[in-house]
């Protein structure tokens, strides 16, 4: 599986990318537990029929991956490898033009082993690649210009990271392609990567909020929507208006209270 389609944008020389996604049924459980009910202040789009019959939550997880993948491709990185044990993910990634790599099953499987598997695949087949960008797969607001700006900033920095909005996690990790150590994604990964020698770029968090907004909770999803999510995520959430927003569970529909008052007064 995994055709690599041509990219309309100029490729960023010698930098590849790896993304990792769990089984859709097991991914983003915190987000599922606190899921926001989609609503808009303009007009809700008709919900698209599930392309893979994976359920609403699975569609959201997949849509965030595809928007992240689109930003990475538009930034000019190549090849792009997505590692996953989920056949629905692999089919969608292949259709999107990236290399879909089935995750190798192992007793100690982890996000870090999957990133290492993707990097090893690149190293074995693309000797021209000098660095690999490891990207979290849940950055639906990511913009290609931000990714390119980060890479420009790291032109002379072989090993670097961008933290998430909270500062504890790692949103992007740039490493030499020949670095065969396991990355340190997980709890307090930013500190672990710094301890391994990675230089944190923009530690004051003045730039690139789109790259720092990984979606693990309902509040994260709302923050990403406020920044502007990609087309796949917008379609799944039914966001088609310029002033669309996500409504919290239990929050009245826009104008609901006023409408109720008008009804009571009539």
N, C-alpha and C positions, 0 to 999 in steps of 0.2 A: 504494500500500500504506500502511496505517498508520492505523487507527481510534484515536481517543483516548477511551477509556471513562471513565465517571465514577468518581470516587474517593470512597470512603466517609468519608475523613477530611477535615477542613477544609483547604483549600488554603493554602499559604504565599503571601501576596499578592506578586505581581509578581516572583517568582523561578522561573525555569525551569531545566531540567537537560539536559545533553548527555552521552551516553556514546558510546564508539567501540569497535568490535570489528573485528578483522581477519578475513580468510577463516579459517574454523575449521581448515582443513588447515595453515595457517601460523601459527596462534596458539599462544602458550605452548610454544614448542619446548623451552625449558629445563625446564619442568615435565614435559613428555612424557619427556625424557631421564632424569629422576630420579624418575619417578612412583612413589608409594608404593602397595604392594599393600593394598587395603582389607581390614580385618578388625575385629572388634569383640570386646569381652570379654563381651558379653551374647549376642545372637543376631543373626546377619546376616539382613537382609531378602533376599527373593528378588530378583535383579536385574530391574529394569524393562526391558522390550523397548525398544530404541532407537526413539524416535518419528520420527526423521528419517534413520535409517540412516547416521549420520555417524561411527560408531565410538565406542569408549569415551572416548578423549581428547576428541573433539569434543563428546560429551555432557557431559563435565565442564566444559569451557570454557563451553558454553551454559548449564549449570546455574548456574555462578557469576555469569554475566551476569544471569540471571533473578532470582536472589536479591538481587543488588545493585539491580536495577530495582525489585523489590518494596519494598525499604527506602526507596528514593527516593520512590516513589509514596506509601507510607504516611506519609512525612514531610510530604506535602502539596504538593510541588512540581508545577507544571504550566505549560506542557506539558512533557513529557519526550520528547526526541528521541534515537533511537539511530541512528548512522550506521555502515553496514557495506556491504562489497561482496558479502557472502555471503547468498544467497537463503534458506538455512536459518535464519540469524540473523534476517533480516527477517521471515520468516513467524512465528517464535516471538515476536518483539517485538510484532508486530501482534496476535497472539492474546493477549498479556499486557496490551494496552491502551495501549501507547505508540505514538508516531509512528515508523514504520520508514522511514528515509531511505536510499535506495541511494547509496553513496559515488560521487562523480563521479570517473571515471578521469582521471588526469593523469600526465604523465611524472615529476613530482616529488611524487607522492602521499606523504603522511605522516600520522601521527597528528594532528599539529597542523593540517594542512589539513582533515582530517575534522572536528575540533572546530570549526574556523572555519566549515565548511559548515553544521553543525548550528546554530550561533549565528546565522548569516545567515538561515537558514530561520525561526528564531524572530523575529528582528528584523523581517523582512519581513511576518510574518503576525500577530504579537502585540505590538502597540505598547504594550500595558499592562505588558509585562514590563520591569522595570528592571534586573534582574541575572540572570546565568546562572551556574549551578553546573556546572562541568566535573568529571565523576566518572570515576575509573578503573572499568572494567567487571569487575574481578576482586576484588571485596570481598565474598565470600560470607558473612562474619560481620557485615556492616554492620547496624546497628540504626537504625530510624527515629528513636528518641529521641535518639541521638547526633547524627544529622544536624540535627535541630531545635535541639539545644543549640548546635551550631556556628553555625547561622544566627542564633540569638539573640545569640550572642557577637559576631557580625558586623553587628549591627543598624546600627551607625554606621560600619562599615568597608566601603567599597564594593569593595575589591580585597584579597583575602586568600587564604591557602593553609593547608592542613593537610599536613604531610609524611608520608611513609610511615614505617614503624618504623625504618628505617635512617637517616632524616633527610636523605637525598640526593634522593629522589624526591618527586613531588607526588601525593598521593592525591586531594585535592579542591582545586579552584581556583575561587574566586568572583570574578567580574568584572562591571563594568557591561555591560549588554547592548549599548550603543553603542560599546564598545571593539572596533574592527575589526582590531587587531593580531593576528598569529598568536600563540597561546600558545607556551610553551617546554618542552613535555613532551619527555622524552628523558633522556639522561645528565646528571646534576647539575641536573635541572630545578628543584629547590627553590631553589638559588642563583640560577639564571637568572630565576625569577619574582620573587625578592626584589630582584634588581638592576633588574627592570622596575617595582618599586614596590609589590609585593604585601607585605602584612603577614603574617608567620607567626603563626598562632594557636596558643597553648600550645607554645612552642618547647622547653619542658622535657619534653614528652611525658608529662605526668601524667594526661591524659585521652584517651578515645576510642581505645583500642587496636583496637577493631573496625573503625574507619575507616582505620587505618594498616596493616592486615594485608592488603596486596595479595599475590596468589598468583602468584609467578614460579617457585618451586622447590618441591621436595618438602617441605623444612623449613617453607616458608611455608604449605603446605597443612595440615601437622600443627598449626601454630600457630593457623590459622583454625578447625580442628576443635576444638581445645582451648577456644577462645573461644565456639564454638557457631555452626555454619553454618546457613544457611537450609534450607527443606524441599527445594528442588530439588537442592542439593548433597548433602544427606543421602541422598536417594533414589538418586542416582547412585553414591555411595560405599557404599551398603548399610548406613548407620548408622541403626539404629532403637532402640538401647538407651540408657538414661540415662547409662551410663558407657562409651559407645562411644569408641573411639580408633582412629587409623590405625596400622597395623603397617608398620614399615620392611621393605623388600625383604630377604629372607633371615632376618628375625627369626622365631623359632619361634612357632607358634600358641600362644595363651595356654594354659598347662598342658601344653604339648607335652613339655617336658623331664621333668616329673613323671610324665606318662603313659608316657614311654619307660622311666623307671626302674621303674615299676610292672610294665611288660611284661617287662623283663629279670628282675625278681625272681620272676615267677610261673613 
